[in-house]
Amino acid sequence: MTITIENILLVGSLLLLISVIVGKPSYKFGVPTLLIFLAIGMLAGSEGIGGIYFDDPKIAQFIGIVSLNFILFSGGLDTSYDAVKPVLREGLALSTLGVLLTAVSLGTFVWFLTDFTIYESMLLGSIVSSTDAAAVFSILRSKNLALRENLRPTLELESGSNDPMAYVMTIACLGLVVNQDQNILSTLPFFLQQMALGALAGWGFGWLSKIVINKIGLDFEGLYPVLVIALMFITFSATDFVGGNGFLAIYICAVYLGNQDLIHKKTILRMYDGLAWLMQIVLFLTLGLLVFPSQIVPVIGIGLLISLFLIVVARPVGVFISLIFFRMKWRRRFYIAWVGLRGAAPIVFATYPLLAGVDKANMIFNIVFFISVTSVLIQGTTLSTVAKWLNVALPEGAKIIAPTDAFLAENPKTEMKEFMITANCRAADKKVVELNFPKNAIIAMIKRNGKYLVPNGSTVIEPNDTLIVLSDSKEGLDKVEVCLLKSHTA
């Protein structure tokens, strides 16, 4: 079957429906849903029972980039700065030095093992050098895996922030493969430019986006997630236009926004969670359609050797050396090394050699696809088991709570107090989002003119309002009192 304008909605919706339905029961058997999405795409492809012919790396790359935007942005929004602050240096070391060491060690192995040139080998190593955000986020969260101390923030910070490094290295090595007269030092200015501009643009667009979201005053709550989508794509494309790393920019922008007070923040977070899942399904289905299983078979042997070397040697080398200057128990280092999941991002990056016309591009793509599948299959299905072996998992009863519900879930016995707002109070005539409200407290309800209303970020507090506030402690209520009742003249 050839995809046409007439049947694309029917075929696409059927594949999406099948993926959602099959994905749920599959996890009871320990099979990651990401593999199910890939398998459905392959079965629907030209060599599967669906017979859909799709062989357009350019379209696949476009879908991949758009999907990664949503996945990285959603992961950034859910990243608590307070949670990652204690492990910020470790996470950055893993996402930079760790990625570099993984790429170099794997590239060296490929160079010795195959007839690839050194630059082609390093290109392959760079493509699969980063852990995949889609795989790590979805598997950790769907397994509801509770890990000791700061392991989970470390893993999510690394997976969310290391794709930019892998992308820059992939583009740099691709340039060396295409232009044989260049040397590796010539890529250093490109690397510095990408990372520096990406980081600056991410922070700058995050700050600007917060102002736009809180000040624009849209009439409909449902428009705010749409506004954030527009800001996300502007951040990525504008950063890329000036020569920065768009993936790094959108992740930093999202982390900044996720830790700010925003109007209708819960609505934005919930919609992005759904969009991230949708993009993961669409991305893996597309990549499954793009793959020809008959072309995978000849590289199974070499692919298995490279995959095992990546899992057993290259990834641990990158982790242990990049964390050598940090105090961390060995079993936690081993677990971080094991959670080196490869997924959709490497496959998307593998389309760049295809579009550049590199001689061994097809072989590189098929090897990368095989590596990603084996990584998710071997490592993704054993995360809970290895966590128990290494004693880094919390007891069975421990649960991972979504950020939007964390406060009430973690503090069932809260303190409650009513605050009467007068015209002289600091909070009078201000939006909730403008109060800089304490993080350990919430305004549960507002009593106004004898009626109760549930506030959101855009709710304006009026004189004579009575605010019913919940906090996790009496000290928290004291901070609330200062925030709400401190007079304008004080």
Secondary structure, DSSP 8 states (H G I E B T S, - for coil): -B--TTTHHHHHHHHHHHHHHHHHHHGGGT--HHHHHHHHHHHHBTTSSS-BB---HHHHHHHHHHHHHHHHHHHHHT--HHHHGGGHHHHHHIIIIIHHHHHHHHHHHHHHHSS--HHHHHHHHHHT-S--HHHHHHHHHHTT--BSTTHHHHHHHHHHHSHHHHHHHHHHHHHHHH-TT--GGGGHHHHHHHHHHHHHHHHHHHHHHHHHHHHS--S-TTHHHHHHHHHHHHHHHHHHHTTS-HHHHHHHHHHHHHTS--TTHHHHHHHHHHHHHHHHHHHHHHHHHH--HHHHGGGHHHHHHHHHHIIIIIHHHHHHHHTTTS---HHHHHHHHH-----HHHHHHTHHHHHHT-TTHHHHHHHHHHHHHHHHHHTGGGHHHHHHHTT-B--TT-----GGGHHHHH-SS-EEEEEE--TTBTTTTEEGGGS---TTEEEEEEEETTEEE---TT-EE-TT-EEEEEESSHHHHHHHHHHHH-BTT-
